[in-house]
Amino acid sequence: MTTSTTGTSARTGRTDRDVHIGRRGGEETKPSWKTTELFIYLLAVVGVLIASNAVGDSGGSRGDVFTADKAWWFITLLTIGYLVSRGLAKAGSRTRDDDPRTD
């Protein structure tokens, strides 16, 4: 039995030159406002601010146990975590840029 690598296929009627590999369109990653990461981050920041305000000076000898500087420190840590997660999401995606000058 002999097979041919060129010519017309008996089943499809196409030649091997008709093959076109399409590329999937779309963005590399979702915009940040479309991700659940952003909403979880915002909820966590609001939660830290509410907790900082609610756990205030209760009139006892301990004073304010969750001060503003601690709250902003936790918000800074949350922000760093969010930025790292977005960076990892973008690093794992492929670009659609076909410009040879950017290689």
Backbone hydrogen bonds in HBPLUS format (Angstrom, degrees):
<---DONOR---> <-ACCEPTOR-->    atom                        ^
c    i                          cat <-CA-CA->   ^        H-A-AA   ^      H-
h    n   atom  resd res      DA  || num        DHA   H-A  angle D-A-AA Bond
n    s   type  num  typ     dist DA aas  dist angle  dist       angle   num
A0009-SER N   A0014-ARG O   2.97 MM   5  5.67 164.1  2.00 148.3 151.2     1
A0013-GLY N   A0009-SER O   3.04 MM   4  5.19 143.8  2.18 128.1 138.0     2
A0018-ASP N   A0015-THR O   3.02 MM   3  5.47 163.0  2.05 113.9 119.5     3
A0034-LYS N   A0031-PRO O   2.97 MM   3  5.57 160.5  2.01 119.9 126.4     4
A0035-THR N   A0032-SER O   3.25 MM   3  5.48 167.1  2.27 109.8 113.6     5
A0040-ILE N   A0036-THR O   2.93 MM   4  6.13 161.0  1.97 155.8 161.1     6
A0041-TYR N   A0037-GLU O   2.88 MM   4  6.01 157.2  1.93 147.7 154.7     7
A0042-LEU N   A0038-LEU O   2.87 MM   4  6.13 164.2  1.90 152.8 156.6     8
A0043-LEU N   A0039-PHE O   2.94 MM   4  6.09 158.9  1.98 144.6 150.5     9
A0044-ALA N   A0040-ILE O   2.89 MM   4  6.08 152.3  1.97 145.4 153.3    10
A0045-VAL N   A0041-TYR O   2.93 MM   4  6.23 155.4  1.99 152.1 158.9    11
A0046-VAL N   A0042-LEU O   2.96 MM   4  6.18 165.7  1.98 151.2 155.0    12
A0047-GLY N   A0043-LEU O   2.83 MM   4  5.99 153.5  1.90 143.1 151.3    13
A0048-VAL N   A0044-ALA O   2.92 MM   4  6.18 151.8  2.00 146.3 153.1    14
A0049-LEU N   A0045-VAL O   2.99 MM   4  6.28 162.4  2.02 151.8 156.5    15
A0050-ILE N   A0046-VAL O   2.87 MM   4  6.09 159.5  1.91 152.8 158.5    16
A0051-ALA N   A0047-GLY O   2.89 MM   4  5.99 161.7  1.93 145.8 151.5    17
A0052-SER N   A0048-VAL O   2.85 MM   4  5.99 152.9  1.92 146.3 154.0    18
A0053-ASN N   A0049-LEU O   3.05 MM   4  6.22 147.9  2.16 140.0 148.2    19
A0054-ALA N   A0050-ILE O   2.78 MM   4  5.95 159.3  1.82 153.2 159.6    20
A0055-VAL N   A0051-ALA O   2.94 MM   4  5.84 161.9  1.97 147.0 151.1    21
A0071-ALA N   A0067-THR O   3.08 MM   4  6.44 154.7  2.15 148.1 155.5    22
A0072-TRP N   A0068-ALA O   2.91 MM   4  6.19 163.3  1.94 156.1 159.7    23
A0073-TRP N   A0069-ASP O   3.00 MM   4  6.11 141.0  2.16 134.4 145.2    24
A0074-PHE N   A0070-LYS O   3.02 MM   4  6.33 156.3  2.08 149.3 154.3    25
A0075-ILE N   A0071-ALA O   2.95 MM   4  6.25 152.5  2.02 147.3 155.7    26
A0076-THR N   A0072-TRP O   2.89 MM   4  6.03 150.6  1.97 139.9 147.8    27
A0077-LEU N   A0073-TRP O   2.99 MM   4  6.33 154.6  2.05 146.3 152.9    28
A0078-LEU N   A0074-PHE O   2.90 MM   4  6.16 155.1  1.97 145.5 152.6    29
A0079-THR N   A0075-ILE O   2.89 MM   4  6.10 153.2  1.96 146.0 153.4    30
A0080-ILE N   A0076-THR O   2.95 MM   4  6.22 159.3  2.00 150.7 155.7    31
A0081-GLY N   A0077-LEU O   2.99 MM   4  6.19 161.8  2.02 147.9 152.9    32
A0082-TYR N   A0078-LEU O   2.89 MM   4  6.14 153.2  1.96 146.4 154.0    33
A0083-LEU N   A0079-THR O   2.90 MM   4  6.12 164.0  1.93 153.7 157.7    34
A0084-VAL N   A0080-ILE O   2.95 MM   4  6.12 156.9  2.00 150.2 156.4    35
A0085-SER N   A0081-GLY O   3.00 MM   4  6.17 156.7  2.05 144.0 150.4    36
A0086-ARG N   A0082-TYR O   3.00 MM   4  6.27 155.5  2.06 150.4 156.7    37
A0087-GLY N   A0083-LEU O   2.94 MM   4  6.09 151.8  2.02 141.8 150.2    38
A0088-LEU N   A0084-VAL O   2.90 MM   4  6.14 154.6  1.97 149.8 156.0    39
A0089-ALA N   A0085-SER O   3.03 MM   4  6.21 149.7  2.13 139.0 147.4    40
A0090-LYS N   A0086-ARG O   2.98 MM   4  6.21 156.1  2.04 147.0 152.8    41
A0091-ALA N   A0087-GLY O   2.86 MM   4  5.98 146.1  1.97 142.3 152.5    42
A0092-GLY N   A0088-LEU O   3.12 MM   4  6.18 140.9  2.28 140.8 148.4    43
A0093-SER N   A0090-LYS O   3.32 MM   3  5.35 162.7  2.35 101.9 106.9    44
A0102-THR N   A0099-ASP O   3.23 MM   3  5.88 165.1  2.26 118.4 122.4    45
